[in-house]
């Protein structure tokens, strides 16, 4: 199964490690994690401008998404 994370981007559900709310980036450790991932080119944008609501962490990439983590969680849990 796949998870739609924004625009035309889908990722295999089995590859999703974590779904983080954008508010978690206020925590120093999470902020550092996102900064390092950005510097090393792991962040993929699936949004327009500054409408980031969540981060989807997979084994190989991190996606910025305009979709809330609650909606993504519901999508991830669905069997469709």
N, C-alpha and C positions, 0 to 999 in steps of 0.2 A: 504494500500500500504506500501511498504518497501523501505528503503534507504540502498544501499550497501555502507559501509564505509571503506572497505578494507579487504583484505584476504577473508575469508569466513564469514564475519560478516555483518549482516543486522539488521536494527532496524526499528520498525514501524515509519512511517513518523509522525504520530500523537503524538509520544513521543518526537520528536525533539524540544528542547527549543531554541537552538542557534547553529550556525556553526561559529566558530572563526578561523581566520587566525592565524598561529603560530606567526606571527609578532606582534600580539596584546599582547603577553605575555611580551613585553617590558614595557608596561604600568604597574605601580606599583600595581594597584588594581587587574588587571587581573593576574599578576604574583603571587600575594598573594593568589588569588582564586585557581589557578592551584596547588600551593605548598600545600595548605591545603587539597585540593581534593586528591592529591597524598599521603600525610601523612595519610589520613583517608581511603585510599584504594578504592576510587571511580574511579580512572583512569584505563581504560582498553586499552591495546596496540593492535593495528591491523596493525603493521608495523615491518620491520626489522631494527634494530639498530637505527640510528639517522635520519631517513627520515621522520620526522613528518612535515606535511604541514598544518594540521588543527586539531581542536578539535571539536567534536560533543557533545554537552551537551544535555542529555536527563533527564527525571525526576529522574532517579535512578543511572545513570552512566555517565561518561565522557569518550569518546573514542578518542584516538590519532589515526590520520589517515594519510597515505602517499598520500592521494588524496587532491588536492587543494580545497579550499573553493568555488571557482568559479564553478568547476566541480560538487561538491556536491550540490550546489545551483541549478544548472541545473537539476541534477538528482531528487532533491526534488520537483522541479516544474513540472517535467514531469508527465503525467497521466498514464504512463506505469508502 
